[in-house]
Amino acid sequence: MNEIIRHIEYLLVANDCVVIPGLGAVIAHTLPARYDSSRHTFIPPSRVFSFNASLDHNDGLLVSSVARSKSITFEAAREMVA
């Protein structure tokens, strides 16, 4: 399980959405830099994450990542993720 979590973290660096087949999707939202006038400070750009249980159809991104890293077939990786 921890191995799958590492793949999700890795994929979220370059992707705004990672679907966990049968469970849902982790979605990254980018927030722009802003100025906090009450503190007189600039806040750098950041990303916040949300989860959407409705997006649970396998898009292949996570399974492909697992298959590539372990040098296994897509089907074997799909079973591992499931």
N, C-alpha and C positions, 0 to 999 in steps of 0.2 A: 504494500500500500504506500509506504513512504517513497518508493521509487516512482510511482505514478504521480505523487504530489510534486516531486522534483521536476517531472516532465511538464506538469501544468505550470509551475513557476517559470520554467525556462521558456515555454511557449508564450506566456503572457508578456515577456519582455518585448517580443516582436509582433505580437498579435493583440487585437482588442477584444477577441472573444475566443474562449477555449471551451468546446463542448465536451462534457463528460457523459458518454453514451448511457442512456437510460436513467440518468440522474438530473442533469441540467447543465447550465453554462455559466462560467465565470466571465463577467464582462468588465473590461477596464474602461474607465471614463477619464479623459484628460482634462485637468483643470488648468486654466492659464495662470500666468504670473499675475499677482495683484498687489495692491497697496493697502495696508491696514492703517487707516488714518487715526484710529484711537491709540495705536501703539507706535505710530510713526515708523513702521517697518515694511519692507517689501517681503512678500511671501513668494517663494519660487514656484514654478510650474510643478504640478504633481499629478498623480493618478490615484483614483479611488476605484474600488472594486465592488461589484454587486453580483448577486446570484439570481438567475432566472430558471426556475424549474420547468418552465414550458418549453425551453429550447433543449430538448434531450435527444434529438435525432443525431445519429453518428455522422459527422461530416468528414471523418477520417484523419483529421489533424493530429489528435492525441495518439491514435493507434499507429499512424505512420511514424511518429516520433519514437514511439516505443520499438517498433519494428526496426527502424534504422539503427538505433543505439544498441540493440541486442543482436543485430544481424539475424533476425528471424522473419518468417513470412508474415504478411498482413493478417492472415487468419489466426496464426498463433498469437500475435500481438493483440488481436481483438479479444480472444479468449482470456488473455492475461488482464486486460483492462476491465473486462466484464466481471 
